[in-house]
């Protein structure tokens, strides 16, 4: 295989496997530092990705979007080196983590009034009166009991603490992301080989999930997407608020037919850290000359974006480079983005090119150590379009790629060398 764009920086020294203890300590120090900077005494975390980040624990999941009632909860105190974790089950690495035994507890069912009543007692025991509390999510039952849970006043938004803390990754976190990507890409090899007319979308999903867990995945982060793209906007028969292409659509029992253009999107976790894989495939055929041209345009756009990607660049810099390479048009769907970060969530801030606006993009400066997923789209009626995803780590003078899967059937190139 050849490379079509070499990284702009020396390859990072990323450990083959993470040192979990070191990762736990470094993340904890960073999170508590940001808490003190923001004047937050206690964090209450319900979001799966945030709990993973704060505690170092991870657990089996088939679809993170369906995790509500039986979900772990974390309480992080600014003056305690260990967070408290409340787990509804004893499966997963929480029971092998760095957390002391007296900081791992039974479940808190915060969707229910009874669970919230118990939670009020837990908070009162851990958090001094008048302390500043930040929360990432509030269930309906928590909102109804807000005055009892937070007598000092409404909690602030934990995103203002967790977001800045999660922005840069340690070498061990990057190792987790890279390992998740390797598991994903190895599992996808078998799925790609199985692609043929008559195969159902759900068959591809079943094969991918089974193989990913065999290879060491901790969780399946979302229902795998193998979306057949319409040849025209109108032929998709799916209404969108923007009048543009609908993506993603749920996987069904639809049988694939020869010539279908598939946009793929899958994500799993390793030790709680996500992969993000996207490629364009064609069922039972080679790309036409017109489709091949779209792929080459996508490569041109990605190359233009990566040429300005480094620490100190802004989201606006990348968006402008992409638009210029695409003849003045945004090469991404209006309800999505040019790219996003990744970590314990499949999509983290920044999200480049959203309706947050140009001022937001121009003020978001990339730090070294941020991990970025780039996913430009090239679309032209009559073709099904082209979309792929690439993951890079931002360095002081450029980037280091960690995606290793080729672009077949359009080409066998790789973005660069990551091993």
Protein Blocks (a to p, Z undefined) as FASTA:
>chain_A
ZZfbdcfbdcddddfbdcfklmmmmmmmmmmmmmmmnopabdcdfbfklmmmmnopacdd
fblklmmklccdddddfkbcbdcdddfbfedjklmmmbdfklcccdddfkbmklmmmmmm
mmmmmmcghiacddfbdcfklmmmmmmmmmnbpcddfklmmmmmmmpccfklmmmmmmmm
mmmmmmmmmmmmmgcghiafklmmmmmmmmmmmnopabdfbdcddddddfbfklnopacf
klpacddddddfbdcdehiacdddddddeehiacdddddddehiacdfklmmmmmmmmmm
mmmmmmmgcehiafklmmmmmmmmnoopacbdfklcfbdcddjbfbdcddehianbjklm
mmmccdehiacddddddddehklpaaddddddddfklcadfbfbdfbfkbccdfbdcZZ
